[in-house]
Amino acid sequence: MENVSRFFMEFWMMICAMAPYLLLGFLIAGVLHVLVPKEFYRKYLTKNNSKSVFYAALLGIPLPLCSCGVIPTAIGLKNEKVSKGAVASFLIATPQTGIDSILATFSLMGLGFAIVRPVAALVTGVCGGLLVNRILRNERMEDNNTTCEIDSKKVNPIYAILRYAFFEMLQNIGGRLLIGLVLATLISIFIPDEFFLEFANYPLLQMLIILIIAIPMYVCSTGSIPIAASLILKGLSPGAALVMLMAGPAVNLASILVVKKSIGKKFTLIYVLTIVIGSILFGFLVNLFPDSFVAQMPQNATVDCCSVNTTHQVSWFKTTCAIIFSLLLINALVMKLFDRLRKKEKLASENMYKVEGMTCSHCKMAVEKAVMSLKNIDYAEADVNQKTLRVKGSATEKDIAKAVENAGFVFKGEV
C-alpha cells in the first residue's frame, strides 16, 4: 500500500509540475489553428528548405513550453501543413529554453550557460529539421488529425480555440500522454537524483548516464536549472550539466510516445537522436572551458521545488492547473470512449451485402456513389477484395439491389 500511495503522490506531483505548461501548449496550438492565417504557414514554414527550419526554431526558442507542452503546439503546426523539417526544428528547439529559463539560467548559473542554452537549442533544432527534410524527403507525415475545420466566420473564435485546444487535441493525444506520465512517474520513483553523482570523475560516462535517466523523465527548462547547478557544485562537470539542461527539458517518455503515434517512427528517431548527439557535442564543447562556466556560478545554488519531489509543497497555481487539466483530459477521453461505443453500435446495426464485379477503386467508388444516391442512406462502404458492401440506413434491400445493378454490378443479397 505504501508503494501505491507513493506512486499516486508522485503521479500527482508530476501532473502539477507539467499542467501549466501543457495547458499553455494546448492553448497556443488552438490560437495557431484558429487565428493565424494559413498564408503565414505557407509563406514561412511549409517549404522543405533551410529557411522554414530556421524560422521554426526562432519561433520556438522564446516560447515558455516544456517537452510535453510543445507537443500539442507542434502537432497543431503539423495539422496546418507545416513542413516536416520545420515541425522537427520547432519540436527540438522550443522546450530546451524560453525567455523565462534564459533569465533564470543567467541568475543562477551565469552568463556562459545563459548564452549556450539558446544557441544550442537553435543549432540542434536547425540540424534536426534539416535531417528530417533530407531523410524523410519523399515520405509524408502520418496524418492522425481527426478534427474538423472550424469556420471562424460562423463560430465564436474563443470557442473555436478552446474546443480545438482542450477537446479535439486532447482526444487525439491524451491517451498516449497519460501512458507516458505513468511510465515517467515509475522512473522518477526508482531512479534517485544522487545516482548521477557516482560518476563525477568520468565526464563522458556522466553524459551518457544522465541521458539515459533524463530523457525518459520530465523536467521543465526552468526546473532543470537548480538541479544542474546543484549537481555542478557537487562535482558534476559543466558539460554533463549542460546535457541535463538540454536533454531533460527537450524530451521525455510521454513526448516520445505521442510524437511516435502522431508523426511517425522515423521522425521520432531523428528527433531523439538529434537531441542526444547535440547535447553530447555541446557538453564536450563546454568541458573545454570548464573554469569559465563554473567561475560564474553563485556558490549557493541548490535544488528547489521545481523538481518533482513529494517532500515539497505545490503552489496553489500549479494545483489549480493540474485539476483543470485532469478534468479536461478525463472529459476528452470519456467522450472519445463514448464515440467509439456509438460507432460499434452503428456497426452492429449495419447490413452487409455481397456484390460481384468489383475489380478496382473505380468500381468501389461507383458502387458507393450509386447506393449513397438513395434516400435514407447514412453511408455505404464497398470492399473490392471481399466483394462486400456495408450499408447503414433505412433503404430497403430491393432499392439497394436496384442501385447496384444499375451501376453495372451483380447484387448477391445479404451476407
C-alpha positions as CSV (number, residue, x, y, z in Angstrom):
1,M,0.0,0.0,0.0
2,E,2.9,2.3,0.8
3,N,4.3,1.9,-2.8
4,V,0.9,2.5,-4.3
5,S,0.4,5.6,-2.2
6,R,3.8,6.9,-3.2
7,F,3.1,6.2,-6.9
8,F,-0.1,8.3,-6.8
9,M,1.6,11.1,-4.9
10,E,4.5,11.2,-7.4
11,F,2.0,11.0,-10.3
12,W,0.0,13.9,-9.0
13,M,3.2,15.9,-8.4
14,M,4.2,15.2,-11.9
15,I,0.9,16.4,-13.3
16,C,1.1,19.5,-11.1
17,A,4.6,20.3,-12.5
18,M,3.5,19.8,-16.1
19,A,-0.1,21.1,-16.1
20,P,0.7,24.8,-16.5
21,Y,2.9,24.1,-19.5
22,L,0.5,21.6,-21.0
23,L,-2.4,24.0,-20.8
24,L,-0.3,26.7,-22.3
25,G,0.9,24.4,-25.1
26,F,-2.6,23.3,-26.0
27,L,-3.9,26.9,-25.9
28,I,-1.1,28.1,-28.2
29,A,-2.0,25.2,-30.6
30,G,-5.6,26.4,-30.6
31,V,-4.6,30.0,-31.3
32,L,-2.3,28.9,-34.1
33,H,-5.1,26.8,-35.6
34,V,-7.9,29.4,-35.4
35,L,-6.3,32.9,-35.6
36,V,-3.0,32.6,-37.5
37,P,-3.7,33.0,-41.2
38,K,-2.8,30.0,-43.3
39,E,-0.8,32.3,-45.6
40,F,1.7,32.7,-42.7
41,Y,2.5,29.0,-42.7
42,R,2.6,28.8,-46.5
43,K,4.9,31.8,-46.7
44,Y,7.4,30.9,-43.9
45,L,7.1,27.3,-42.7
46,T,5.6,24.9,-45.4
47,K,8.6,24.7,-47.8
48,N,11.1,21.9,-47.4
49,N,14.1,24.2,-47.2
50,S,16.5,25.6,-44.6
51,K,14.7,28.9,-44.2
52,S,11.5,27.2,-42.9
53,V,13.6,25.1,-40.5
54,F,15.4,28.2,-39.2
55,Y,12.2,30.2,-38.8
56,A,10.6,27.4,-36.9
57,A,13.5,27.3,-34.4
58,L,13.4,31.1,-34.0
59,L,9.7,30.9,-33.4
60,G,10.1,28.3,-30.7
61,I,13.1,29.4,-28.7
62,P,11.3,32.3,-26.8
63,L,8.2,30.3,-26.0
64,P,8.0,29.0,-22.4
65,L,7.0,25.5,-23.4
66,C,8.3,22.2,-21.9
67,S,8.8,18.9,-23.8
68,C,5.1,18.0,-23.1
69,G,3.7,21.5,-23.6
70,V,5.4,21.7,-27.0
71,I,3.8,18.5,-28.3
72,P,0.3,19.8,-28.9
73,T,1.7,23.0,-30.4
74,A,3.9,21.0,-32.8
75,I,1.1,18.7,-33.8
76,G,-1.0,21.8,-34.4
77,L,1.7,23.0,-36.7
78,K,1.7,19.7,-38.5
79,N,-2.0,19.9,-38.9
80,E,-1.5,23.3,-40.6
81,K,0.6,21.5,-43.2
82,V,3.9,22.9,-41.9
83,S,6.9,21.1,-43.4
84,K,8.3,18.1,-41.7
85,G,11.6,19.8,-41.1
86,A,10.0,22.9,-39.6
87,V,8.0,20.7,-37.2
88,A,11.1,18.9,-36.1
89,S,13.0,22.1,-35.6
90,F,10.3,23.6,-33.5
91,L,9.9,20.4,-31.5
92,I,13.6,20.2,-30.7
93,A,14.4,23.9,-30.1
94,T,11.4,25.0,-28.2
95,P,11.4,23.0,-24.9
96,Q,15.2,23.5,-24.4
97,T,14.8,27.1,-23.4
98,G,12.5,30.1,-23.3
99,I,12.5,33.7,-22.1
100,D,11.8,32.7,-18.6
101,S,14.5,29.9,-18.5
102,I,17.2,32.1,-20.1
103,L,16.7,34.8,-17.4
104,A,16.7,32.1,-14.7
105,T,19.8,30.5,-16.1
106,F,21.6,33.8,-16.0
107,S,20.6,34.5,-12.4
108,L,21.6,31.0,-11.1
109,M,24.3,29.7,-13.4
110,G,25.9,32.8,-15.0
111,L,26.2,34.4,-18.4
112,G,28.0,31.4,-20.1
113,F,25.2,29.0,-19.6
114,A,22.6,31.6,-20.4
115,I,24.2,32.1,-23.8
116,V,25.0,28.5,-24.6
117,R,21.4,27.2,-23.9
118,P,19.6,29.2,-26.6
119,V,22.5,28.8,-29.1
120,A,22.4,25.0,-28.5
121,A,18.6,25.0,-28.9
122,L,18.9,26.9,-32.2
123,V,21.7,24.7,-33.6
124,T,20.1,21.4,-32.6
125,G,16.7,22.5,-33.8
126,V,18.0,23.5,-37.2
127,C,20.2,20.4,-37.6
128,G,17.3,18.1,-36.7
129,G,15.0,19.9,-39.1
130,L,17.5,19.7,-41.9
131,L,18.0,16.0,-41.3
132,V,14.3,15.3,-41.3
133,N,13.9,17.2,-44.6
134,R,16.7,15.2,-46.1
135,I,15.9,11.7,-44.8
136,L,12.1,11.9,-45.0
137,R,12.0,14.0,-48.2
138,N,9.8,11.5,-50.0
139,E,7.7,10.5,-47.0
140,R,4.5,12.1,-45.7
141,M,4.0,12.5,-42.0
142,E,1.3,10.3,-40.6
143,D,-1.9,12.2,-40.5
144,N,-3.8,11.4,-37.3
145,N,-5.7,14.7,-37.3
146,T,-9.4,13.7,-37.0
147,T,-10.6,17.2,-36.1
148,C,-12.8,19.1,-38.4
149,E,-12.1,22.5,-39.8
150,I,-13.9,25.3,-38.0
151,D,-15.4,28.2,-40.0
152,S,-14.3,31.2,-37.9
153,K,-17.0,33.3,-39.6
154,K,-19.8,31.2,-38.1
155,V,-18.2,30.2,-34.8
156,N,-17.0,32.4,-32.0
157,P,-13.2,32.4,-32.2
158,I,-12.7,32.0,-28.5
159,Y,-15.0,28.9,-28.5
160,A,-13.2,27.6,-31.6
161,I,-9.8,28.0,-29.9
162,L,-10.9,26.3,-26.6
163,R,-12.7,23.5,-28.4
164,Y,-9.7,22.7,-30.7
165,A,-7.1,23.1,-27.8
166,F,-8.8,21.3,-24.9
167,F,-11.2,18.8,-26.6
168,E,-10.2,17.8,-30.1
169,M,-6.4,17.7,-29.5
170,L,-6.8,16.1,-26.1
171,Q,-8.9,13.4,-27.7
172,N,-6.1,12.8,-30.2
173,I,-3.1,12.6,-27.9
174,G,-4.4,12.4,-24.4
175,G,-4.2,8.6,-24.1
176,R,-0.6,8.4,-25.1
177,L,0.2,11.3,-22.9
178,L,-1.4,9.5,-19.9
179,I,0.6,6.4,-20.6
180,G,3.8,8.4,-20.8
181,L,3.0,10.1,-17.5
182,V,2.5,6.8,-15.7
183,L,5.8,5.4,-17.0
184,A,7.7,8.6,-16.3
185,T,6.4,8.5,-12.7
186,L,7.7,5.0,-12.2
187,I,11.1,6.1,-13.5
188,S,11.1,9.1,-11.2
189,I,10.3,6.8,-8.2
190,F,13.0,4.2,-8.8
191,I,15.9,6.5,-10.1
192,P,17.3,8.8,-7.3
193,D,19.0,12.1,-8.2
194,E,22.1,11.0,-6.2
195,F,22.7,8.3,-8.8
196,F,24.3,10.9,-11.2
197,L,27.0,11.9,-8.6
198,E,28.6,8.4,-8.5
199,F,30.2,9.1,-11.9
200,A,31.6,12.6,-11.2
201,N,35.2,11.7,-12.4
202,Y,34.1,10.3,-15.8
203,P,32.7,13.2,-17.9
204,L,31.6,11.1,-20.9
205,L,30.1,8.4,-18.7
206,Q,28.3,11.2,-16.8
207,M,26.7,12.5,-20.0
208,L,25.6,9.0,-21.1
209,I,24.2,8.1,-17.7
210,I,22.4,11.5,-17.5
211,L,21.0,11.0,-21.0
212,I,19.7,7.5,-20.1
213,I,18.0,8.8,-17.0
214,A,17.0,12.3,-18.1
215,I,15.4,11.5,-21.4
216,P,12.5,9.4,-20.1
217,M,11.9,11.7,-17.1
218,Y,10.0,15.0,-17.1
219,V,11.7,18.3,-16.1
220,C,10.9,21.7,-17.5
221,S,13.6,24.1,-18.9
222,T,13.4,26.3,-15.8
223,G,13.1,23.4,-13.3
224,S,16.3,21.8,-14.7
225,I,18.4,24.8,-13.8
226,P,18.6,24.4,-10.0
227,I,19.1,20.6,-10.5
228,A,22.0,21.2,-12.9
229,A,23.5,23.9,-10.7
230,S,23.4,21.8,-7.6
231,L,25.0,18.8,-9.4
232,I,27.9,21.0,-10.6
233,L,28.6,22.2,-7.1
234,K,28.7,18.6,-6.0
235,G,31.3,17.6,-8.6
236,L,29.4,17.1,-11.9
237,S,31.2,18.5,-15.0
238,P,29.7,21.6,-16.6
239,G,29.3,19.6,-19.9
240,A,27.3,16.9,-18.2
241,A,25.2,19.6,-16.5
242,L,24.5,21.1,-19.9
243,V,23.3,17.7,-21.1
244,M,20.8,17.8,-18.3
245,L,19.8,21.3,-19.3
246,M,19.3,20.3,-22.9
247,A,18.1,16.7,-22.9
248,G,16.0,16.9,-19.7
249,P,13.6,19.6,-20.9
250,A,13.8,18.7,-24.6
251,V,12.3,15.2,-24.5
252,N,10.6,12.8,-22.1
253,L,8.9,9.4,-22.3
254,A,5.4,11.0,-22.7
255,S,6.6,13.2,-25.6
256,I,8.3,10.3,-27.3
257,L,5.2,8.2,-27.3
258,V,2.9,11.0,-28.5
259,V,5.3,12.0,-31.3
260,K,5.7,8.4,-32.4
261,K,2.0,8.0,-32.6
262,S,1.2,11.3,-34.1
263,I,4.0,11.9,-36.6
264,G,5.8,8.6,-37.2
265,K,8.6,6.3,-36.1
266,K,11.4,7.6,-38.3
267,F,10.6,11.2,-37.4
268,T,10.7,10.3,-33.7
269,L,14.1,8.5,-34.1
270,I,15.7,11.6,-35.8
271,Y,14.1,13.8,-33.1
272,V,15.5,11.9,-30.2
273,L,19.0,11.2,-31.8
274,T,19.4,14.9,-32.7
275,I,18.8,15.8,-29.0
276,V,21.1,13.1,-27.8
277,I,24.0,13.8,-30.1
278,G,23.6,17.5,-30.0
279,S,23.7,17.6,-26.2
280,I,26.8,15.4,-26.0
281,L,28.6,17.6,-28.6
282,F,27.7,20.8,-26.8
283,G,28.7,19.1,-23.5
284,F,32.2,18.4,-24.8
285,L,32.4,22.0,-26.0
286,V,31.6,23.4,-22.6
287,N,34.0,21.0,-20.9
288,L,36.8,22.5,-23.0
289,F,36.4,25.7,-20.9
290,P,35.1,24.4,-17.5
291,D,36.5,27.2,-15.4
292,S,34.8,29.8,-17.5
293,F,31.4,28.4,-16.7
294,V,31.9,27.2,-13.1
295,A,33.5,30.5,-12.0
296,Q,30.4,32.5,-13.0
297,M,28.1,30.4,-10.8
298,P,27.0,31.5,-7.3
299,Q,28.0,29.1,-4.6
300,N,24.6,28.8,-3.0
301,A,22.8,27.2,-5.9
302,T,20.6,24.4,-4.7
303,V,17.8,22.2,-6.0
304,D,14.5,23.7,-5.3
305,C,10.8,22.7,-5.7
306,C,10.9,22.9,-9.5
307,S,11.9,19.2,-9.4
308,V,9.3,16.6,-8.9
309,N,9.6,15.7,-5.2
310,T,6.9,14.8,-2.8
311,T,8.6,16.5,0.1
312,H,7.9,19.9,-1.3
313,Q,4.6,21.8,-1.3
314,V,2.9,22.5,-4.6
315,S,1.7,26.0,-5.2
316,W,-2.0,26.7,-5.4
317,F,-1.5,27.8,-9.1
318,K,0.0,24.5,-10.1
319,T,-2.6,22.6,-8.2
320,T,-5.4,24.5,-9.9
321,C,-3.8,23.9,-13.3
322,A,-3.5,20.2,-12.5
323,I,-7.1,19.9,-11.5
324,I,-8.3,21.8,-14.6
325,F,-6.1,19.7,-16.9
326,S,-7.2,16.5,-15.3
327,L,-10.8,17.3,-15.7
328,L,-10.3,18.3,-19.3
329,L,-8.3,15.1,-20.0
330,I,-11.0,12.9,-18.4
331,N,-13.7,14.7,-20.3
332,A,-11.9,14.2,-23.6
333,L,-11.1,10.6,-23.1
334,V,-14.6,9.7,-21.8
335,M,-16.2,11.4,-24.8
336,K,-13.8,9.5,-27.1
337,L,-14.8,6.3,-25.5
338,F,-18.5,7.1,-26.0
339,D,-17.8,7.9,-29.6
340,R,-16.2,4.5,-30.1
341,L,-19.1,2.8,-28.4
342,R,-21.5,4.6,-30.6
343,K,-19.6,3.5,-33.7
344,K,-19.7,-0.1,-32.5
345,E,-23.4,0.2,-32.1
346,K,-23.7,1.5,-35.6
347,L,-21.6,-1.4,-36.9
348,A,-23.8,-3.8,-35.1
349,S,-26.8,-2.5,-36.8
350,E,-25.3,-2.3,-40.3
351,N,-26.2,-4.6,-43.2
352,M,-23.6,-6.4,-45.2
353,Y,-24.3,-7.4,-48.8
354,K,-22.4,-9.5,-51.4
355,V,-21.6,-7.6,-54.6
356,E,-19.7,-9.2,-57.5
357,G,-18.0,-7.5,-60.4
358,M,-15.8,-5.0,-58.5
359,T,-12.2,-5.1,-59.5
360,C,-10.7,-1.7,-58.7
361,S,-11.1,1.5,-56.8
362,H,-13.2,3.0,-59.6
363,C,-15.6,0.1,-59.1
364,K,-15.7,0.7,-55.4
365,M,-16.5,4.4,-55.9
366,A,-19.2,3.6,-58.5
367,V,-21.0,1.2,-56.1
368,E,-20.8,3.5,-53.1
369,K,-22.0,6.5,-55.2
370,A,-24.9,4.6,-56.5
371,V,-26.1,3.5,-53.1
372,M,-25.4,6.8,-51.5
373,S,-27.7,8.4,-54.1
374,L,-30.7,6.6,-52.4
375,K,-32.7,8.3,-49.8
376,N,-32.3,7.4,-46.1
377,I,-28.7,6.1,-46.5
378,D,-26.2,7.2,-43.8
379,Y,-23.2,5.7,-45.5
380,A,-22.1,2.9,-47.9
381,E,-18.7,1.3,-48.0
382,A,-17.6,-1.2,-50.6
383,D,-14.7,-3.7,-50.2
384,V,-13.2,-4.8,-53.6
385,N,-11.2,-7.7,-52.1
386,Q,-14.0,-9.1,-50.0
387,K,-16.7,-8.3,-52.7
388,T,-18.9,-6.8,-50.0
389,L,-20.9,-3.7,-49.4
390,R,-21.5,-2.3,-45.9
391,V,-24.6,-0.1,-45.7
392,K,-26.1,1.9,-42.9
393,G,-29.6,3.3,-43.4
394,S,-33.3,2.6,-43.7
395,A,-33.4,2.0,-47.5
396,T,-34.8,-1.4,-48.5
397,E,-32.7,-4.2,-49.8
398,K,-34.7,-4.1,-53.1
399,D,-33.7,-0.4,-53.6
400,I,-30.1,-1.2,-52.8
401,A,-30.0,-4.1,-55.2
402,K,-31.5,-2.0,-58.0
403,A,-29.0,0.8,-57.4
404,V,-26.1,-1.7,-57.5
405,E,-27.3,-3.4,-60.6
406,N,-28.0,-0.1,-62.4
407,A,-24.3,0.7,-61.8
408,G,-23.3,-2.4,-63.7
409,F,-22.6,-4.9,-60.8
410,V,-24.1,-8.1,-59.5
411,F,-26.1,-7.9,-56.3
412,K,-26.0,-11.3,-54.4
413,G,-28.0,-10.4,-51.3
414,E,-27.2,-10.1,-47.7
415,V,-24.1,-11.9,-46.3
